[in-house]
Amino acid sequence: HVQLVESGGGSVQAGGSLRLSCVASNWHPKSLCLGWFRQAPGKEREGVAAIYTGGGPEVFVDYYADSVKGRFTVSQDYARNTLYLQMDNLKPEDTGMYYCAHSTDACGLVVGRYTYWGQGTQVTVS
C-alpha cells in the first residue's frame, strides 16, 4: 500500500515560515489526490490543502481551506514523489499535527475521501 512520510515541522514565531515535505512510496496506479490535513488538540482533523494527481504534471489543480488561502502553497515534485506545503505568515491558530494523505476516491479537503495517511509532523506557532 501507499506509504507516506512527512517531515519539516517545527516551532516558529508568528509571521514565520515552514516548508513541510511528504515522500510517497509504493505509488498507487489510481492515485487521484494528495492532501495536507491538520489536527489541533481537542479538535477534529481538517483539510488544509490538496493537489490533484490524476492527470500527471501537465494538469494542475489545487485546493485550499479558506483559513490558509494566500499564505500556504501546495506543490508536487513528480520525479521525487514528494508533496510540499509551503507555509508563510504562520499564525498561532495554525498550530497542530500536520498529516499527508493519499486518495484514490476523489480530490479535495474531505477527510473521509483519503485512505492512506502518514504519521504526521508537528507544527507549533507561538
URCOR-V447895 format. One record per residue. N is the residue number from 1. SS is DSSP state (H for helix, E for strand, L for the rest). D_LAST is the distance of its C-alpha to the last C-alpha in Angstrom with 1 decimal. Layout:
N_SS_D_LAST ; N_SS_D_LAST
This chain:
1_L_36.6 ; 2_L_33.7 ; 3_E_31.1 ; 4_E_27.5 ; 5_E_25.1 ; 6_E_21.5 ; 7_E_19.6 ; 8_L_16.9 ; 9_L_13.7 ; 10_E_11.1 ; 11_E_7.6 ; 12_E_6.5 ; 13_L_4.9 ; 14_L_5.7 ; 15_L_9.4 ; 16_L_9.8 ; 17_L_12.2 ; 18_E_13.2 ; 19_E_16.8 ; 20_E_17.8 ; 21_E_21.4 ; 22_E_23.8 ; 23_E_27.3 ; 24_E_30.0 ; 25_E_33.3 ; 26_L_36.4 ; 27_L_36.0 ; 28_L_37.6 ; 29_L_40.5 ; 30_L_39.6 ; 31_L_36.0 ; 32_L_34.9 ; 33_E_31.1 ; 34_E_28.0 ; 35_E_24.7 ; 36_E_21.0 ; 37_E_19.8 ; 38_E_16.7 ; 39_E_16.4 ; 40_L_13.9 ; 41_L_15.1 ; 42_L_18.0 ; 43_L_18.3 ; 44_L_20.8 ; 45_L_20.4 ; 46_E_20.3 ; 47_E_21.5 ; 48_E_19.3 ; 49_E_21.9 ; 50_E_25.3 ; 51_E_28.2 ; 52_E_31.9 ; 53_L_33.6 ; 54_L_37.1 ; 55_L_38.6 ; 56_L_37.7 ; 57_L_36.2 ; 58_L_38.4 ; 59_L_36.8 ; 60_L_33.3 ; 61_L_31.8 ; 62_E_28.1 ; 63_E_26.2 ; 64_E_22.8 ; 65_L_21.2 ; 66_L_21.1 ; 67_L_17.4 ; 68_L_16.9 ; 69_L_20.2 ; 70_L_20.1 ; 71_L_16.7 ; 72_E_17.6 ; 73_E_20.9 ; 74_E_22.8 ; 75_E_25.7 ; 76_E_28.1 ; 77_E_30.2 ; 78_L_33.4 ; 79_L_34.9 ; 80_L_32.2 ; 81_L_31.6 ; 82_E_27.9 ; 83_E_25.4 ; 84_E_22.4 ; 85_E_19.3 ; 86_E_17.9 ; 87_E_14.6 ; 88_L_14.0 ; 89_L_12.0 ; 90_L_9.2 ; 91_L_7.6 ; 92_H_5.4 ; 93_H_9.1 ; 94_H_9.6 ; 95_L_8.3 ; 96_E_11.6 ; 97_E_14.6 ; 98_E_16.2 ; 99_E_20.0 ; 100_E_22.8 ; 101_E_26.0 ; 102_E_29.6 ; 103_E_32.1 ; 104_L_35.8 ; 105_L_36.2 ; 106_L_34.5 ; 107_L_31.7 ; 108_L_28.8 ; 109_L_25.8 ; 110_L_27.7 ; 111_H_26.6 ; 112_H_30.2 ; 113_H_31.6 ; 114_L_30.0 ; 115_L_31.9 ; 116_E_30.2 ; 117_E_26.7 ; 118_L_24.7 ; 119_L_22.9 ; 120_L_19.4 ; 121_E_16.5 ; 122_E_13.1 ; 123_E_10.0 ; 124_E_6.5 ; 125_E_3.8 ; 126_L_0.0
